[in-house]
Amino acid sequence: MSLKPKVALAQDFLMQLSKLPANIHSKVMKWAILFQTDPKSPSINYEKIHAATESNLKSVRIDQDWRGIVFKPDVGDVYVLLHVDRHDAAYRWAENRKLAINPVTGAMQLVVVEVVAEQKVDAALTAVAQPTKVAKPVEKTSIFWALSDIELMSIGVPQEMIATVRKITSETDLDSIQTILPVEAYEGLFLVSAGDTVSQVLTGRETRVDQNINTEDFVTALDKPESLSRFVVVEDDQAMQAIMNAPLAQWRIFLHPTQHKLAMGDRSGPVRVLGGAGTGKTVLAMHRAKWLAEHRTRDGQKVLVTTFTKNLAIDIEDNLKSMCSKEIMAKIEVRNLDAWVHNYMRFNKLEHRIVYGRSTDAAAQAWQAALATKDGSLGLTDDFYEQELEQVVLAQGLTSLDAYRMARRTGRGGVLSRSKRDKVWLVFEEYRGQLASRKLKEVDDAYREVAGFLIKELESGKKMPAYSAVVVDETQDLGPQALKLLRAIIPMDKNDLFFVGDGHQRIYTRNRAAMSKCGIDIRGRSRKLYLNYRTTDEIRRQAVALLEGCEIDDLDDGHDETKRYKSLSHGPSPLVIELKGIEQATDKAVELSRQWLAQANEQATTSICVIAYSTNIRDAASKVFAKAGLKTAVIDANHNMSKSAETVYFATMHRAKGLEFDQVIVISPSEYLGDPLDTASNRKLLYVAMTRAKKEAALLLI
């Protein structure tokens, strides 16, 4: 019995599908399902495209006007839907494309043939050329002149485009052909131009280049991570229908090669993945959780997916449900860390309630009672005591005077002698006593105590660990006690902990946590995502500029840098407008929103969000928009967001985290852009808010 042929969809096919009118979309859907069932059916009439460079590209009839372009090789049962369009446009598209296998990486790549690619580069070079200067030889002006053909192909450059790439003399030239390069080739070339070696790029990707590649074996090529970043194999009618019904939700299907390798397969211990806003960290975390649940989770265990905020946990769970079967979803638990701790304490009949700072009446009373015992002769302010509590005592989990005497106070300023520490400690001891009498506990103390219980449970070995793995999103918002708790939840083993995060987006905790100091060893298992899939490069650069002068860490006592982050899309530069007061700002926001809504149509709907620095400003702006006759919706802590056409959304900077919109308007006090040493946390809030935008952004300063 012969095996069924492999049928795959190209990412470009799905992008084109999303642009089609509804009636044509339904015809393509009906035809594609029949095609998937039996691509060799006599009813499918493969027509030769005489002007095409690639003889394996065939045209298939969908109706009288519309044609699909299919890759149908002479050898091997592989059929790939590449493109769909009206008859003439489809044929023109096919004329200068070919599907080839990279002879070094083995990846299947859709290539724009060299003549067309060279024309694009030549046009770019002509546009930037200085006519008064004599042109230099290519080998001296090309960024990549020193790389061999093998090296270029190893980072993803198709063999057919090597001559084209050797003409590139600047980042502008590289950007001009980004759309005709495979994504891994563009990223690799960009990283090399930024100073990385080819070896560093390949190590970061975990790419092997020592294999014998059969450039005619498309069946094997389809299984490569690089191929799976742009082609998806469709196994049955149900899968075909699910994919084609949501062609824009491509994050569920396609992963960048680096994301794919990090999401799949075994790891020898904890993994940390860094990436700027829009680089796909949360998507990677979800795919990792799905793989672990499918392949490495025994009956009776689950994969815990956790993060700092309740809202983001809800969003992640909703998205996981859209990409996982019910059976797989039953093996995944999604819960923000505070809720997890609260549930653990309740289940184990621990009576204390968690307090977050001293904002509640009971906690405030306990704190004031503790401050009443301070030694006035020390001359220390109430603010000093509060910061010392948060940044030293709670962050380091200090529970005794002896521990406090030995504690490091890096960044606190001023030296406290042993005798002064003895007197200061009395305030913290009294505060904890006051909380205990009210059956309350600071969140960091709750984390520490629960971690202690978990360690004893694991050491006892009385029962199987509840979790096969823990996947953590937005790691930068978790302090030291939170990381120690996560380490205690699961025993050290393969695939145990998987962290994604970005120090640029730390907006909840001031206590930076070094993983290595919390019992989490990531040596040799640290990776970075560089390509931004959400935000235009213009918005990304403006957002990064807001952080100039702010120190950005790598979540493990090191520093992160931004020069290697790059966006794949381009658009208008963000507007930065200074206004006098909230009234002017909301009027300007209404004006911009009307412009963007007017530009939208049935084929290009838009989503807009006004992001404010406080709930009061958010609500005031929403009322102004409603009075102006615009449809509005507020995104708050208790509601999920479901996008609706022609609706303008309103959120605070904190709540907007994890969301994305086509256009974003940020309303901010101008004081947020003061001295970076004093305003780092506010600047990070602005960075988060600006990078929610995919296409256009405006920063309104009041």
N, C-alpha and C positions, 0 to 999 in steps of 0.2 A: 504493500500500500504506500503510495507516494505521499510525501509530506505536503501540507498546504503551503502555497507560496507566501512569502512574507510581504505584507502590505504596510507601507509607512506613509506618514504625512509629514511634509516639510513645514517648518515654522512659518516660512514665507507664504505657504498656501493658506494657513489659518489666518494670517494677518490680512491677506487679500479677501478671504471669505468674510471677515468681519465688516468689510466695506460694501458688501453686495446688498442690493435691495432685497427685501424680505421674500418676494416671490421667486427671485433667482436663487436665493439662499436655500429655499426649500427644494428646488429642483436639483441643486448641487448635492444636498444632503441625500435625497432619494437615490441619485446616481451613485454617490460614493459608497453607500451601504451595499448596493448591488455589486459594485466594483470590489469591495472588500471581501464579499462572499466568494466571488470567483473571478479573479482578474484575467483568467484565460477563457472566459465565456465567449462563444462565437458572436454574441450580441454586441460585444465591445469591439468597435471598429478602430484599430490603431492605424492612424494615417501618418505617413512620412512627412516631415517638415523639410522641404527641399533646401531652404536657405539656412538651416541650422548647421552649426559647426559640429555638434554632437549628434551622431546618428542614432544614439539610444534614446533620444528625446522624441516622444510621439505625441500626436494630438488625438484627443478623443472627443466625440460629440456629446454635449449635454443637451442642447436643443439647437434650433436652427442658427441662433446667433452666438451662443456661448460655447467655449471650448476649454477643456482641461488639458494641462501639459503633464505627461507622465514619463517617468524614467523607466524604460523597459530594456534591460540589457540582453545581449545575445546569449550570455552564459549566466546561469544562476537564477533561481526563482525569487527575485526581488522586484517589487513594483513600488514606485514612490510617486505620490501626488505632489507635484511641485508648484503648480500655479493654476489659476483659473481667471479667465477674462473673456471679453468679446473676441470674436474670431481673429480679426486683424491684429489687435493688441496682444493677444496671446501668442500669435506667431512671431511678432516682433520681439517679444520677451524671450522666446526660445532661441532666436537666431544667435545670440551672443552668450548663451549659458552652456555649461557642461557640468556633469556630476563626475567627480574624480576622487580617487583615494590618495591621500598624502603618503608618499613612499617611505617617509620616516616615522610618522606617528600612527599611520594606519587609519586615520580619520576620514570619513566621507565628507566631502566638501562641495558645495555648490559654487562654481567659479564663474565669474564674468571673464570671458576670454580676453587674452592679453592685449589684442589690438584696441579694444574698447577701454580697458583699464589704462593703457598707456596714454590714450587720448585724454583721459581725465587728469592724469598726472601732468601731462604736457600743458594742459590748459591752466592748471593750478600754478605750475612753474612760470608760465608766461605772465600770469596775473601779478606775481610778486617779483618778477625779474627787474633788475636795474639796467636799463638800456645803455647807460654810459659805461658799464663795466664789461670787460671781456669775460665770457663764460669760462669757468674753470672745468677741468676734467671731472667727470662724474665721480671717479674713485676718490677724489679729494674733497668733494663737497657733499657727497651722500652721507647721511648719518650712519648708514649700515654698510659702508664700503668694506669694513674690516671683517664682516661676518661671511662665512662660507655658505655655499648653497645648502649644505646639510644643516648648518646651524639655523638658517632662516626657516627651512622646512620643519625643523624640530620644534620651533615655537609657534608653528601653525600656518606659516605662509605656504599657500599652494604652489606647487612646482611651476605652474603656468604663470604665476605672478611675480616670480623672483626678479626678472628684468625690470618690471614696473617698480617694485619696492626699492631697487637700487638707485632709482632716480630721485628718491625722497631726500630733500635737504633740510627740512624743518618740520616742526610739529604741525604747522599749518598744512603742509603738503600731506602729511599722514592723515590728518582729519579730513582732507578733501576726498580720500578714497576709503574712508571708514566703512561706508555702506556697501562696498563691494569686497571687503575683506571678511573672512571668517572672524568671529568675535575673539577667539583665542589668538589669532594672528595680530589683530589690532592691539590687544592688550599686551602681548609679548613685545611687539615693536615699541609700544609706548614705554614699557618698563625699561627696555634696553636704552631708549633715548633718554630716560630719566636717570640712568647710571647703573642699572643692574646688569649683571653678566647673564649670558644665556644659561649658564649652569644654575645661577640663582633662580631664574624664572622656572626652569624645569624642576628644581628641587621643591619650590613652593607649590607647583602643580602636581608633584609626584608622578611626572610623566617619564615613561621609559622610552628610550630611543635606540635600544640595542636589539630590536626585534627584526626578524625577516618578514617583510610585508609583501603580500600578494596583492598587487594593485588591480586585480580583476575580481577579487573575492569580496563582493559587496555584502554578502550575508554576514561575514565576520566583521567587516568594517562597521556595520550598523550597530554592533554591540559596544563600540568604543565610547567612553564618556564624552569625547569631543563630538562624536556623531550624535549622541543622544541629547546634546545641547541644542540641536536644530532639527532632529528627525525623531518621530515617535512611531514605534511599531504598534499597529492596531491588531489586536488578537481576535475580536469578534464584533458583531453588529452593535451590541450594547456599548462597548467602548468607543466605537466610531461615533455613535449618536451622542454620547456624553461629551466627547471632545468638540464635535462640530456645533453642538448647541451652545457652547460657551467658548468661542474662539478667542476672546480677549483675555480669558483667565489662563494665560499661558504659563504663569508661575507654577500652576499645578502639574505641568507636564515637562517643561523644558528647564534645565538647570545649566548654568555655566559649567564648563568642564571641572573647574576647581570646586564649585559647589557640589557637583555630582560625586566627585571622589570623596569629599568630606562627609557627604550624607550617607554614602554606602560603605559597607565593609567594616571590618573589625579594627579597633584601636587598642593599643596596649595599656592605655590609662587615660587620665583626663585630657581633654582637648580644649583649647581656647582659640576662637576665631574673632579677629578684629575686623572692622569695616566701617567706613563712614556712612552717613545717612544715605539710604537708597541703594546700598550695595547688595541687598538681599539676605541680610543676616537672619531675619525672622523666617523667611521662606526656607532657608537652609535648616534652621532649627526644626521646623515642622517636618521637612522631608527626612531629617535624621531620626526624629521621633517615630515616624511612620516605618522606616526601615527597621529600627530596633524592635518595634512592636511586632513586625512581620517575621523577623528572622532570629531574634535573640531574647525573646520573652517567653518564659515557661508559663504553663497554666498556673493560675494563682498569683501571678505577678503582673505588674504594670510598668509602663514607662511614665515617669512623672515629668510633666512639662510645667515649668514654673517661671514666674517673673515677679517684678515688684508690684505692679498695679493691678487692681481688680479688672479695670476696663480692658487692658491689653490681654489679660488671660482670657476674658470672654471672647475677644476678637480672634485670638489664636484658636480657641476651641471651635468657634463657628467655621473657621477656615479649614481646620483639620477634618471636620465632619464632611466638608465638600470634597475632600480628596481621599478619604479613607472609607472602606466598607464598614458596616456595623460591627463585623467580627473583629476587625483591626481596631476600631475606635473603642471597643470594649476593653482593650488592653492598654489604653492611654488615659491617664488622669491629668487634667489641666486645672491648675489651681494656683492663684498667687500666693506668695510665701507666707504672708500674714494670715491668710485664711487657712493655709495648711497647718500652721502652728496652733491657731485657735482650735481647729478641729482635733488636733492631737491632744491638746490640753483637756478639752471637754471629754473626749473618748476615754482618757486616762484619769478622769475625775480630779483634775488639778483645778482648784477653785478660783485661782486668780484670773482677773480680767486684764487684758493688755491695754496700756495707755501709750499714746504716741506723743511724746513731749509733755509739756505741762499746760496744754490748752484746755482740758476739761476742768470743771470746777473742783472735783475731788483731787486731781493731780496738782492743780494750782494751790489748793489749800495745803497739801502735803509739802510742796516746795516752799511755800512761805513759812510754814512751821519750821522747816529745816534751816532756812536762812536766818530765822530769829535766833539760832544758836551760834552763828558765826562770831569769830573773834574780831571785834572792831579794830584792835591794835594792829592787825595785819594790813589794813588799808586797802583791802581787795573789794572790788565792786560786785554787785549781784550778777552782772553780765559775765564777769570772770568765772564765778562759780558755775554758772550754767554751761559755759563753753568748756570748762574743765571737766564737768560731768559728761558731756556729750562726746568730746574729742579724745579724752584720755580714759576716764573710768569706764564708761559704757562701751566705748569702741574696743578697748583692750580686755574687757571682761574682768576687771579688777574687783575682787571680793574681800580683800583684807588690807589692813594698814601696811603690812609687810610688802605686799605686792605693789601698793601705791608708792611706797618709799623707793622701790626699784624701777618704777615705770619710766619709760622714755616719754618726753613731752615735746617731741620735735615739732617745730612750727608754732608753739604756744607763746614763745617770747618770755623773757624773764626767768630767773633761776629761783626755784623754791628750795630752801634748805630743808634738812630733815625735820627740824622742829616746826617749820611752817607747814610742811606736808602733814605732820601729825595733827595740827590744829584744823587744817582745811578738810582732812578726811572725816572729821567729826560731823560736818555738814552733810556729806554724802551718806554716811552711816545713818544719820537721823532721817534723811529723806527716804531711804529704803525701808526703814522701820515704819515711818508714817504711811508709806504705800502699803506695806504688808498688813497694817492694822485695818486698812480699807479694802483688803483683798485685791490689790492692784499690783501691776508689775510693768516696768519699762520694757518696751519691745526688745531691746538688745539683751536685757536680762532674761526675758522669756526665751529668746533664741538660745542663749548660753545654757540655760537649765534644761531645755528640751534636748539640746545636743548631748548633754550629759546622760540623760535617760536613754537616748538612742544608742550611745556608745556601749552602755551596760547591756542593752538588749542584744546588740550584735555580738558582744564578747561572750554572752551566755550561750549563744548558739542554739537556743531552745526552739527557734522557729525560723523558717525560710525568710530572707529579706523580702519586704513587701514590693520592692522595686527592682527591676532588672537594670535600669539606667535612669539617670536624671538629666534632663535637657533644660538649660537655663537661658532665657532671653533677657536682654537689657541688663547684663551682668554689672555694668558700671554703676547702677543704682543700688547695689547691695553692699552693705558695710562688712567689716571683718567678722562680726558675730554671725551674720547671715551666711557668709561663705563657710565658716566653721560648721554651722548647722547642716548645710548641704553636704559637706564632707562626711558628716555623721549619719546622714540618712541612708547611705549605701556603702557597703564594704568596698575596699580597694580591689579593683579587678579590671579586666578588659571592659571597654565600653561604658565605664561607670559614670563619668561626668562629661558633659558637653556644654561648653559655655560660648555664647556669642555676645558681643558688646562693643561699645564705642565710647572712649573717654570724652569725646567732644560733646556727648549728649548726657553727661552726668548732671541731672537737675534735681535729684531727690536727696542725696546724701553728701555731706561735706567730708565724711570720713573715708578717704580713699583706702581701699583694701588691696593688699598684695597677696595674690593667690598662694605664693610659696610660703608665706608666713601664716597661712590658714590651713596648712596641711595638704595643699593641692599642688602637685608637681606636674607642670605642663612642659618640662624640658623635652625638646624634640617633637612636640605635638602642638606647636603654635603656628597658626596660619593667618593670612590676611586676604580680604576681598578688596579689590581695587576699583572695579568698574561700577559706576552708579547708573542704575537702570531707570531711576525715577525722575531725577531732577536734571534740568538742562545744565550744561557746563557754566553758563552765565549765572544762573541762580546759585549753583554750587560754589563758584568762586566768590560771589558776594557774601554768601553765608560764612565761608571759611575766613574771609577778611574780617568778619565781626569778632573772630577769636584771636586776632593778631595780638600778641603779648600775653596770651593766656597759656599757662603750662598744661599740656595734655598728656596724661599718662596712658600706659598700655595695660592697666589692670594688674600689673605684676612688678611694680617698682621700677619700671622703665618708662621711656618716652615714646609717644606716637608722633608721626609726622604726616603731613597732608600732601606733600608734593607728588606722591605716586597715586593719589586718588584722581579719577577721571570720569566724566560723564559721557555717555554715548550720544546724547541728544543735544541739540542747540536751539536757541530761541532768543527773544528780546532780553536785553539787560533789565534786571529788576529796577523798579522805580523806588527811589529813596526821597521822601518829601517831608520837609519840616512844616508843621502847621501849628496854629495857635488854638489849643484846646480841643476837647473831645468833640465839640459841635462841628468844627471845621473838618476834623478827621472822619467823622461819620458821613458828612456830606460828600467828602471826597471818595469814601468807600462806596457809597451809593452810586456815584458817577462812574467809577471804574467797573462796578458790577453790572450796571446797565450796558456799558460798552461790550463787556465780555459775553453777556447773555445775547446781545444783538448779533454778535459774530457767530453764535452757535446756530446750528440747524439740525434737521433730522439725521443727517449723516455724521454730524460732528457735535454731539451734545457736550455740555461742559459741566464741571462741578466746581463750585466756588465756596471758600470758607473764609470768614473773617475771624482772625485769631487775636484775642485781647489779653492784656496782662492781668486782668482781674475779672471775677464774675460780675461785678457791678458794671464795668465797662462793656463786657460781653452782652449783658442784658439790655443796657441802654442802647447799644448799637442795633441790637435785634429789633427793638421797638421803633427806632427811626426807620429801618428798612421796611417794617410792616406798614408804617404810616405812608411810606412812599409807594405802597402797592406791590411790593415784592414778596414772594413766597419765602418764608423763613422757617428754620428749625434749629433748636439749640441742642448741642451735644453736651450732656452732663454726665456725672458719675454714675447715674442710675439707668442710662439708656444706651443701647447699641445704636449704631448709625447704619441706616439703610438709605442709600442714595436715591434721590428722586429728581426727575428732570425739572429744570428751572427753579430749583430751590437753592437759596443761599444759606449756608450753615454757619453757626457761630459756636466758638469753643474758646476755652482758656488755653494758654500756652502749654500747661501741663496736660490737659485732656487731649490736645491735638496729637500728642506723641503716639506714633504707631499708625497714624492715618495718612491719607494722601488725597490730593485734590488737583484738578487741572490748574486752577488759579487760587492764590492765597493773598489775602490782605492782612498784614500784621499791624496792630495798633500798639505802640509802645511809648513809654516815657523816654524822652531824650537822655535822661540820667542813666539809662541802661548802658549807654555808650561812653561812660566816664572812664577813668583810669582803669585799665584791664586788671590791675592788682586788686582793685576794690570792687569791680563789677563782673568778675569772671563768671559767677553763677548766673547773673542776669544775661550776660552775653551768650552763654550756652543755651538759655531759654530761647533767645532770639534765633540762634542757629537751628534749634529744633523746629521752631515755628516756620522759618523761611524754607527749610528743606522738606516741608510737607507739600510744596508746590511742584507739579510736574512740568508745567509749561510757562507760566507767568507768575510774577510775585511783585508785591508793593509793600514797602516798609513806611508806615506813616508815623512820624515822630512828633510827640506833643509835649 
